[in-house]
């Protein structure tokens, strides 16, 4: 029994190359999963979605119109109720003989002097420069 | 690759016919995977090609690409399984011509480090050049040549010559 030389070893290995092959199932599985054998997926249609959206828009519009009609029918009522307050105020004036002494009115009447901001007739403001000069000379 | 770009189905059939057996042999002999494990890895290597053929139509060197994919998948598989010492039985290695020689070679190869086994298997059985093996193993040409020489020398010691 001798040891193989390198060249002989290479030859020996080459002659004894394994002949085993992968089973055909591997290729079959790959073909099965291949993109060219995939059944085309059903294309999602936008029509049903568009129909639903359209219906929703129509329903919303109809609802808005009906609501507007309802509010228009109810709108005269507040117009009738508003003037109802006025007779109460008039009754109060009629009873007191004057405007009701409430709030700022009463405050103003009691302390009218403090709010008298009108200027006296004597204190005339010079309107021109010559007027001002004359008034200064008269003071001196 | 032109055929694959033009007609992926026919191109893939040709690609598989050319490369499946060498890759299978590489996985079985270099990494010591069982037939089922090697077939699983082989399927994973080719699966992207059939799922997204357009992505692979521009690859210029499919041999290098496929062997690199197979090597990465094999190393990942081994790391996950942590089965670094898988013994190869002669009945599993496909040496149908001479079972006895097949058993001797398998046992001898099992004694070698994976990189040296790869170098021998890829050079002698798959006929890759040292440059291609270096690219695959991501090392220098000298390293591959050294690995190959060490492997052959070790096999020379392990395999007795019988006249």
HADDOCK unambig.tbl for C-alpha pairs under 7 A between the chains (distance, minus, plus):
assign (segid A and resid 1 and name CA) (segid B and resid 160 and name CA) 6.27 0.50 0.50
assign (segid A and resid 1 and name CA) (segid B and resid 161 and name CA) 5.58 0.50 0.50
assign (segid A and resid 1 and name CA) (segid B and resid 162 and name CA) 5.51 0.50 0.50
assign (segid A and resid 2 and name CA) (segid B and resid 160 and name CA) 6.13 0.50 0.50
assign (segid A and resid 2 and name CA) (segid B and resid 161 and name CA) 4.95 0.50 0.50
assign (segid A and resid 2 and name CA) (segid B and resid 162 and name CA) 6.90 0.50 0.50
assign (segid A and resid 3 and name CA) (segid B and resid 156 and name CA) 6.14 0.50 0.50
assign (segid A and resid 3 and name CA) (segid B and resid 157 and name CA) 6.55 0.50 0.50
assign (segid A and resid 3 and name CA) (segid B and resid 160 and name CA) 5.28 0.50 0.50
assign (segid A and resid 3 and name CA) (segid B and resid 161 and name CA) 5.21 0.50 0.50
assign (segid A and resid 4 and name CA) (segid B and resid 156 and name CA) 5.36 0.50 0.50
assign (segid A and resid 4 and name CA) (segid B and resid 160 and name CA) 6.67 0.50 0.50
assign (segid A and resid 4 and name CA) (segid B and resid 161 and name CA) 5.43 0.50 0.50
assign (segid A and resid 5 and name CA) (segid B and resid 156 and name CA) 6.75 0.50 0.50
assign (segid A and resid 6 and name CA) (segid B and resid 152 and name CA) 6.48 0.50 0.50
assign (segid A and resid 6 and name CA) (segid B and resid 153 and name CA) 6.98 0.50 0.50
assign (segid A and resid 6 and name CA) (segid B and resid 156 and name CA) 6.93 0.50 0.50
assign (segid A and resid 9 and name CA) (segid B and resid 156 and name CA) 6.55 0.50 0.50
assign (segid A and resid 10 and name CA) (segid B and resid 124 and name CA) 7.00 0.50 0.50
assign (segid A and resid 14 and name CA) (segid B and resid 124 and name CA) 6.03 0.50 0.50
assign (segid A and resid 14 and name CA) (segid B and resid 125 and name CA) 6.28 0.50 0.50
assign (segid A and resid 16 and name CA) (segid B and resid 95 and name CA) 6.85 0.50 0.50
assign (segid A and resid 16 and name CA) (segid B and resid 101 and name CA) 6.99 0.50 0.50
assign (segid A and resid 16 and name CA) (segid B and resid 102 and name CA) 6.71 0.50 0.50
assign (segid A and resid 17 and name CA) (segid B and resid 95 and name CA) 6.89 0.50 0.50
assign (segid A and resid 17 and name CA) (segid B and resid 125 and name CA) 6.06 0.50 0.50
assign (segid A and resid 18 and name CA) (segid B and resid 93 and name CA) 6.45 0.50 0.50
assign (segid A and resid 18 and name CA) (segid B and resid 94 and name CA) 4.97 0.50 0.50
assign (segid A and resid 18 and name CA) (segid B and resid 95 and name CA) 4.50 0.50 0.50
assign (segid A and resid 19 and name CA) (segid B and resid 94 and name CA) 5.45 0.50 0.50
assign (segid A and resid 19 and name CA) (segid B and resid 95 and name CA) 6.03 0.50 0.50
assign (segid A and resid 19 and name CA) (segid B and resid 96 and name CA) 6.55 0.50 0.50
assign (segid A and resid 20 and name CA) (segid B and resid 93 and name CA) 6.95 0.50 0.50
assign (segid A and resid 20 and name CA) (segid B and resid 94 and name CA) 4.31 0.50 0.50
assign (segid A and resid 21 and name CA) (segid B and resid 21 and name CA) 5.40 0.50 0.50
assign (segid A and resid 21 and name CA) (segid B and resid 24 and name CA) 6.99 0.50 0.50
assign (segid A and resid 22 and name CA) (segid B and resid 21 and name CA) 6.47 0.50 0.50
assign (segid A and resid 22 and name CA) (segid B and resid 24 and name CA) 6.49 0.50 0.50
assign (segid A and resid 22 and name CA) (segid B and resid 39 and name CA) 6.29 0.50 0.50
assign (segid A and resid 26 and name CA) (segid B and resid 39 and name CA) 6.68 0.50 0.50
assign (segid A and resid 26 and name CA) (segid B and resid 43 and name CA) 6.13 0.50 0.50
assign (segid A and resid 30 and name CA) (segid B and resid 43 and name CA) 6.89 0.50 0.50
assign (segid A and resid 30 and name CA) (segid B and resid 47 and name CA) 6.26 0.50 0.50
assign (segid A and resid 30 and name CA) (segid B and resid 50 and name CA) 6.89 0.50 0.50
assign (segid A and resid 34 and name CA) (segid B and resid 50 and name CA) 4.52 0.50 0.50
assign (segid A and resid 34 and name CA) (segid B and resid 51 and name CA) 5.40 0.50 0.50
assign (segid A and resid 35 and name CA) (segid B and resid 50 and name CA) 5.99 0.50 0.50
assign (segid A and resid 35 and name CA) (segid B and resid 51 and name CA) 5.10 0.50 0.50
